[in-house]
Each structure stands twice: as structure tokens, then as C-alpha cells.
Amino acid sequence: MYTHHLLYWYLLVCILFGCTHLSQAQQSTKKEQTMHTSSLAQQLEDSGYRQLFLTGKQKGAKEIWQEGKNKNALEKLLADENASLYAQFLAIEILRRFKVDVDSKHNSQLAKAYTYALKHSSADQKKYSSITGNAWGLLYKEDHLGHLGKQMVALGKSAIPELVKLLDDNHGKILYEGSEEATIGNGYQYRIKDFAAFYLSKITQTPIAFYQDLAKRDAEIERFKKALPKN
């Protein structure tokens, strides 16, 4: 009987000791994952859009991607409440560059991230994203969405509330680079609200007219805003 009691207590201690160590190991792993995600977010922000995607055959993006080793960490960033919208935007762009399908459950957050990037594509913003109009498309008469514009429109209804907020954004213009594209794009004097209105028109199938005169253009955007579907 005494031996049985000793054996019982021995097993109980082993189980408890083992569970404690397992719990500590799980906490340690979770902490390491959090630190890795946080470090990755900072790395993305420090690099920025231009260094990641517009220099040296996207060498920066490949360094972050690490042949897929950072895939899970990049995906976790999309749901990380502590990550900045800019870091989330860059994370999703890297995932898409490497053909990773992203769960549509993230669409609302991605809409916030993409509209943040759009808003900060104006050099007048304090935190300029260094993204030019080329990526957002040549609008209206040219009817070209650009790489980032396509992603914005693809978010569909999830993007509507965030884009509507930008219709009142009267901050600076978004400039284009290059030769012909810059001549055409800069000639239209597109502002943040012009991009937002164009994307909304595509998503909701609500017509909008373009005017070169800024006062007429603003009046058209106000009309367009009232014509947008309520739901």
C-alpha cells in the first residue's frame, strides 16, 4: 500500500512538472513568434515600398521573403493589432508578389492598410510612403488602375467605407515618375480624393465625370458622394 502511494505521488509530480514545462515552452514559443513578427514589421517599415519593390529586381522583397521562410510571419502580421497599417500593406504586397493567396477574412483590415498607403502617397504627408501615381494607375480617360489600384478595387465592398473617408481629403497631389506616364499623369493633377472617387466608381458601378478644372472636379465628387449606394 505504501509503495502504491509513493508511486501515485511520483506520477502526479511528474505530470505536474511536465505540464509546467510544457506551458513554459508554449509561452516561450509564443513570445518568440511575437518578437519575430514585431521585428519583421519594423524591418518592413525601415525598408519602405521603394526599396522593397522598385530597386534591384525587387531584391528587398526577396530578402524579406527568405524563399518562403517568412511566409507565416507575414501572414500573422495581417492580424496583428500592434502592427502599423504601413507594415501590413507592405506584408500583403510581398505575399502577393510571391503568389500567396490571402484569406478574404482580412479584407477589412487590408482596406485600411491600402487606403493608408494611398493617402501617404502624397509627398505633402509627414510619413510619405514613397509610392508614386504610377502604381495607383492613370485614371478616368486613361481608365488604367495600375498595380495597387487593381488590388484596391479587388477588395470590393470592404474598401468602400475607407475610400469614402478619402473623398474629403484635400491634401496634396500624387505625382508620377517616368517620361510619357509622368507627362500624362501629372498633367491631370490627381489628388488623393480623385483616386478614391475613381476606385469607388469601379467598385460600386456609379458613374463619375472628370473635369480638369479643380473646382468643377470637387463639385462632381460631392455629387458622386451623394449618389453612392447607401449599403
Phi, psi and chi 1 to 4 in degrees:
 res  aa     phi    psi   chi1   chi2   chi3   chi4
   1 MET       -  -45.7 -179.8   71.8   71.3      -
   2 TYR   -60.8  -41.5  179.1   72.1      -      -
   3 THR   -63.3  -39.6  -55.9      -      -      -
   4 HIS   -63.7  -39.9  -74.8  -55.6      -      -
   5 HIS   -64.1  -43.3  -84.3  -65.5      -      -
   6 LEU   -61.4  -43.5  -78.8  177.4      -      -
   7 LEU   -63.0  -41.1 -177.4   59.6      -      -
   8 TYR   -60.3  -48.3  169.7   78.9      -      -
   9 TRP   -67.6  -34.8  -75.0  110.3      -      -
  10 TYR   -62.5  -46.1  175.7   75.1      -      -
  11 LEU   -65.0  -39.2  -69.9  171.9      -      -
  12 LEU   -63.4  -43.5 -177.3   61.5      -      -
  13 VAL   -63.9  -41.7  168.8      -      -      -
  14 CYS   -61.8  -42.8  -74.3      -      -      -
  15 ILE   -63.8  -48.0  -69.1  169.6      -      -
  16 LEU   -63.5  -42.8  -69.3  171.9      -      -
  17 PHE   -64.0  -42.6 -174.8   74.6      -      -
  18 GLY   -64.8  -42.4      -      -      -      -
  19 CYS   -64.0  -38.7  -72.0      -      -      -
  20 THR   -62.3  -45.4  -59.4      -      -      -
  21 HIS   -65.9  -37.6  -88.1  -93.2      -      -
  22 LEU   -63.1  -43.6 -179.3   61.2      -      -
  23 SER   -62.4  -43.4  177.3      -      -      -
  24 GLN   -64.1  -39.0  -71.3  175.6  -16.8      -
  25 ALA   -65.1  -41.1      -      -      -      -
  26 GLN   -64.2  -43.0  -71.4  172.8  -24.2      -
  27 GLN   -63.6  -40.4  -70.3  175.4    1.0      -
  28 SER   -64.1  -43.2  176.9      -      -      -
  29 THR   -62.7  -44.4  -59.3      -      -      -
  30 LYS   -62.0  -40.8 -172.2  174.9 -178.5 -179.8
  31 LYS   -64.6  -42.1 -174.8  176.4 -179.6 -178.5
  32 GLU   -63.2  -41.2  -73.0  175.5    4.2      -
  33 GLN   -63.8  -41.9  -71.4  174.8  -17.3      -
  34 THR   -62.1  -44.5  -58.3      -      -      -
  35 MET   -63.5  -40.2  -71.4  176.5   64.4      -
  36 HIS   -64.8  -44.1  178.5   54.8      -      -
  37 THR   -62.7  -42.9  -55.6      -      -      -
  38 SER   -64.1  -42.2  175.4      -      -      -
  39 SER   -64.6  -39.6  173.0      -      -      -
  40 LEU   -65.9  -41.3 -174.9   61.5      -      -
  41 ALA   -60.4  -42.9      -      -      -      -
  42 GLN   -65.4  -39.7 -170.7   61.2   56.7      -
  43 GLN   -62.4  -41.1 -168.7  177.5  -11.5      -
  44 LEU   -62.0  -48.0  -73.9  166.2      -      -
  45 GLU   -63.5  -40.7  -71.1 -166.3   61.1      -
  46 ASP   -64.7  -35.2  -70.2  -16.5      -      -
  47 SER   -73.7  -51.7  -62.8      -      -      -
  48 GLY    80.3  165.6      -      -      -      -
  49 TYR   -60.5  -45.7 -173.9   84.1      -      -
  50 ARG   -62.8  -46.8 -176.7  171.7  -68.0  -84.6
  51 GLN   -67.8  -33.0 -175.4  176.0  -33.5      -
  52 LEU   -74.6  -39.4  -70.4  171.8      -      -
  53 PHE  -120.7  -15.6  -58.6  109.4      -      -
  54 LEU  -116.0    9.3  -58.0  179.2      -      -
  55 THR  -131.7  143.0   57.1      -      -      -
  56 GLY    49.3   52.3      -      -      -      -
  57 LYS    53.4   43.3  -64.7 -177.7  179.0  179.2
  58 GLN    58.9   37.9  -59.7 -174.3   15.9      -
  59 LYS   -59.8  -38.5 -179.1 -178.6  177.5 -177.4
  60 GLY   -61.9  -43.4      -      -      -      -
  61 ALA   -63.7  -39.1      -      -      -      -
  62 LYS   -66.7  -34.6  -69.2  175.3 -177.6  175.8
  63 GLU   -67.0  -36.6  -72.0  175.8   -6.3      -
  64 ILE   -72.0  -41.8  -64.9  -73.8      -      -
  65 TRP   -64.0  -38.5  177.5 -117.6      -      -
  66 GLN    53.0   47.4  -72.1  -69.5  -53.6      -
  67 GLU    54.0   33.3  -64.1 -177.3  -21.2      -
  68 GLY    95.1   -6.6      -      -      -      -
  69 LYS   -65.0  -27.8  -66.9  176.4 -176.9  176.5
  70 ASN   -98.3   12.0  -82.0  -28.3      -      -
  71 LYS   -56.2  -52.1  174.1  179.7  175.1  -70.9
  72 ASN   -63.0  -39.8  -70.3  -21.4      -      -
  73 ALA   -65.9  -38.6      -      -      -      -
  74 LEU   -65.3  -40.5  -72.3  164.1      -      -
  75 GLU   -66.4  -37.9  -71.0  175.4  -35.8      -
  76 LYS   -64.8  -31.0  -77.9 -174.1  172.3   68.0
  77 LEU   -60.0  -31.1  -96.8 -178.8      -      -
  78 LEU   -66.7  -22.8  -54.8 -177.0      -      -
  79 ALA  -111.5    6.3      -      -      -      -
  80 ASP   -83.9  113.8 -173.0  -12.2      -      -
  81 GLU   -66.7  -20.8  -65.1  178.3   -3.7      -
  82 ASN   -87.4  -12.3  -63.5  -44.5      -      -
  83 ALA   -78.3  144.4      -      -      -      -
  84 SER   -73.7  158.0   71.1      -      -      -
  85 LEU   -63.0  -33.7  -69.7  173.6      -      -
  86 TYR   -67.2  -41.9 -171.7   41.6      -      -
  87 ALA   -64.2  -39.7      -      -      -      -
  88 GLN   -65.7  -40.0  -69.9  178.5  -31.0      -
  89 PHE   -60.8  -46.1  162.0   74.3      -      -
  90 LEU   -67.2  -36.4  -65.1  172.0      -      -
  91 ALA   -63.5  -45.9      -      -      -      -
  92 ILE   -66.9  -34.6 -174.0   63.5      -      -
  93 GLU   -65.8  -38.3  -83.4  -61.0  -68.7      -
  94 ILE   -66.9  -44.9  -70.9  177.3      -      -
  95 LEU   -58.4  -41.9  -71.8  168.6      -      -
  96 ARG   -70.5  -34.4  -76.1 -170.8  167.1  139.4
  97 ARG   -63.1  -29.1  -68.7  -60.5  167.7   97.0
  98 PHE  -105.7   28.1  -68.8   99.0      -      -
  99 LYS    59.8   36.1  -47.8  -60.3 -178.3 -175.3
 100 VAL   -94.5  124.1  176.8      -      -      -
 101 ASP   -75.6  131.2  -68.7  -32.9      -      -
 102 VAL  -105.6  135.1  177.8      -      -      -
 103 ASP   -59.3  132.3 -163.3  -41.3      -      -
 104 SER   -64.5  -12.7   59.6      -      -      -
 105 LYS   -64.2  -17.8   69.7 -179.5 -178.2 -178.8
 106 HIS   -89.3   -2.0  -64.6  -59.8      -      -
 107 ASN   -56.0  -41.7  -81.8    3.5      -      -
 108 SER   -62.4  -41.5  -66.8      -      -      -
 109 GLN   -70.8  -38.1 -171.3   61.2   26.3      -
 110 LEU   -64.8  -35.7  -64.7 -176.5      -      -
 111 ALA   -60.8  -40.8      -      -      -      -
 112 LYS   -64.7  -40.8  -66.6  177.6 -177.9  178.0
 113 ALA   -66.4  -43.3      -      -      -      -
 114 TYR   -70.1  -38.8  -88.7   87.0      -      -
 115 THR   -70.2  -30.7   49.7      -      -      -
 116 TYR   -61.8  -47.4  175.1   92.3      -      -
 117 ALA   -62.0  -39.7      -      -      -      -
 118 LEU   -63.1  -48.6  174.2   60.2      -      -
 119 LYS   -59.6  -39.0 -177.9  172.1 -178.5  176.9
 120 HIS   -91.0   16.3  -69.6   80.7      -      -
 121 SER   -85.6   -5.8  -67.4      -      -      -
 122 SER   -87.1  128.0  169.0      -      -      -
 123 ALA   -65.0  -11.2      -      -      -      -
 124 ASP   -75.5  -14.7  -66.8  -19.1      -      -
 125 GLN   -77.0  146.5  -67.2  -71.9  -32.0      -
 126 LYS   -62.2  -42.4  -70.2 -178.3  179.9  179.4
 127 LYS  -103.1   74.1  -66.8 -175.8  177.7  180.0
 128 TYR   -66.6  127.6  175.2   46.2      -      -
 129 SER   -81.2   -7.1   65.9      -      -      -
 130 SER    65.0   21.1   73.7      -      -      -
 131 ILE   -96.5  129.6  -54.9  172.9      -      -
 132 THR   -93.7  170.9   61.5      -      -      -
 133 GLY   -63.0  -23.2      -      -      -      -
 134 ASN   -53.3  -40.0  -53.5   61.2      -      -
 135 ALA   -74.0  -24.4      -      -      -      -
 136 TRP   -93.4   -8.7  -65.0  109.2      -      -
 137 GLY   102.6  165.2      -      -      -      -
 138 LEU  -103.7  115.9  -73.1  165.5      -      -
 139 LEU   -88.3  179.6  -41.7  179.6      -      -
 140 TYR    48.0 -105.6  -61.0  100.2      -      -
 141 LYS   -59.1  -36.7  -64.8  177.1 -178.6  178.2
 142 GLU   -76.8  -27.9  -51.5  -60.3  -32.5      -
 143 ASP    51.2   49.9 -162.7   28.4      -      -
 144 HIS  -125.9  123.1 -176.6  -94.1      -      -
 145 LEU   -80.7  -27.0  -73.9  167.9      -      -
 146 GLY    74.7  167.1      -      -      -      -
 147 HIS   -59.5  -49.4  167.7   68.2      -      -
 148 LEU   -75.5  -33.0  -63.9 -178.4      -      -
 149 GLY   -62.7  -38.8      -      -      -      -
 150 LYS   -61.4  -41.3  -74.2  179.0 -177.2  176.7
 151 GLN   -66.1  -39.0  -56.2  -59.6  -16.1      -
 152 MET   -62.7  -48.5 -176.4   78.1   83.0      -
 153 VAL   -66.3  -34.1  171.5      -      -      -
 154 ALA   -64.5  -22.0      -      -      -      -
 155 LEU   -72.1  -15.6  -70.1  171.4      -      -
 156 GLY    58.5 -135.8      -      -      -      -
 157 LYS   -58.4  -27.6  -68.8 -177.9  178.2  179.5
 158 SER   -61.2  -28.5  -61.8      -      -      -
 159 ALA   -85.4  -16.9      -      -      -      -
 160 ILE   -57.0  -52.9  -67.3  175.1      -      -
 161 PRO   -58.2  -37.9  -20.8   32.5      -      -
 162 GLU   -73.1  -38.9  -58.7  -56.5  -39.0      -
 163 LEU   -69.4  -36.6  -72.5  169.1      -      -
 164 VAL   -58.8  -37.6  167.0      -      -      -
 165 LYS   -60.0  -32.8  -66.2  174.9 -173.4  176.0
 166 LEU   -78.6  -10.7  -64.0 -174.3      -      -
 167 LEU   -66.8  -17.7  -66.4  178.8      -      -
 168 ASP  -101.3    6.9  -64.9  -41.3      -      -
 169 ASP   -84.4  109.1 -165.0  -46.9      -      -
 170 ASN  -101.1   21.4  -69.1  -53.8      -      -
 171 HIS   -74.2 -173.6  -71.4  -70.3      -      -
 172 GLY   -63.0  174.0      -      -      -      -
 173 LYS   -76.0  159.8  -57.9  177.7 -176.5   68.2
 174 ILE  -105.9  122.4  -64.7  178.0      -      -
 175 LEU   -96.1  156.9  -59.5  177.0      -      -
 176 TYR  -109.1  155.4  -67.5   77.3      -      -
 177 GLU  -114.4  167.1  -70.8 -178.4  -19.5      -
 178 GLY   105.4 -160.8      -      -      -      -
 179 SER  -106.6  -82.0   52.9      -      -      -
 180 GLU   -64.1  -44.2 -176.4  179.1   -2.8      -
 181 GLU   -63.1  -39.1 -162.1  167.0   -0.5      -
 182 ALA   -68.0  -39.5      -      -      -      -
 183 THR   -62.3  -45.6  -58.6      -      -      -
 184 ILE   -69.2  -53.1  -64.5  170.9      -      -
 185 GLY   -62.2  -48.2      -      -      -      -
 186 ASN   -67.4  -26.5  -67.3  -27.3      -      -
 187 GLY   -65.4  -27.1      -      -      -      -
 188 TYR   -81.5  -15.2  -72.3  125.8      -      -
 189 GLN    54.3   50.0  -59.2 -178.3   71.2      -
 190 TYR   -69.3  135.2  -69.2  139.7      -      -
 191 ARG  -111.3  173.1  -56.0  154.3  -58.2  170.3
 192 ILE   -53.4  -45.7  -65.0  164.5      -      -
 193 LYS   -65.3  -28.6   65.2 -164.0  -59.6 -175.3
 194 ASP   -67.9  -41.2  -64.9  -47.9      -      -
 195 PHE   -64.5  -45.6  -74.2   89.5      -      -
 196 ALA   -59.4  -44.1      -      -      -      -
 197 ALA   -64.0  -41.8      -      -      -      -
 198 PHE   -62.7  -46.5 -177.4   70.0      -      -
 199 TYR   -64.6  -41.0  -60.8  145.8      -      -
 200 LEU   -62.8  -37.9  -79.6  166.8      -      -
 201 SER   -61.7  -40.1  176.2      -      -      -
 202 LYS   -68.1  -45.2  -68.5  -71.2 -174.3 -177.3
 203 ILE   -67.7  -43.6  -66.2  169.3      -      -
 204 THR   -95.7   -5.3   65.4      -      -      -
 205 GLN    59.1   35.6  -62.9  -64.6  -58.6      -
 206 THR  -101.5  120.2  -55.5      -      -      -
 207 PRO   -64.7  146.0  -18.5   31.9      -      -
 208 ILE  -144.3  139.8 -175.6  170.2      -      -
 209 ALA   -96.7  152.4      -      -      -      -
 210 PHE  -107.2  137.2  172.4   77.1      -      -
 211 TYR  -127.1  136.7  -65.3   93.9      -      -
 212 GLN   -69.1  -36.7 -173.9   66.3   44.4      -
 213 ASP   -68.0  125.6  179.4   79.3      -      -
 214 LEU   -66.7  -35.2  -65.9 -179.5      -      -
 215 ALA   -65.3  -43.4      -      -      -      -
 216 LYS   -66.6  -36.6  -69.8 -178.4  178.8  179.2
 217 ARG   -64.8  -42.5 -160.2 -174.6  -53.1  177.3
 218 ASP   -63.7  -39.1  -75.3  -17.7      -      -
 219 ALA   -64.9  -38.1      -      -      -      -
 220 GLU   -67.6  -38.1  172.9   63.9    3.7      -
 221 ILE   -65.3  -37.4  -71.3  175.6      -      -
 222 GLU   -64.9  -41.3  -74.1  -59.6  -48.6      -
 223 ARG   -63.8  -44.7 -178.6 -151.3   63.7   77.2
 224 PHE   -60.4  -41.1  170.4   76.8      -      -
 225 LYS   -58.8  -41.9 -163.1  180.0  -12.4  178.0
 226 LYS   -71.9  -24.1  -66.2  173.3 -176.9  175.5
 227 ALA   -85.8  -10.0      -      -      -      -
 228 LEU   -64.7  144.7  -75.6  171.0      -      -
 229 PRO   -58.1  142.1  -22.6   32.4      -      -
 230 LYS   -78.3  -25.2  -58.9  -56.5  178.7 -174.7
 231 ASN  -115.3      -  -63.8  -42.8      -      -
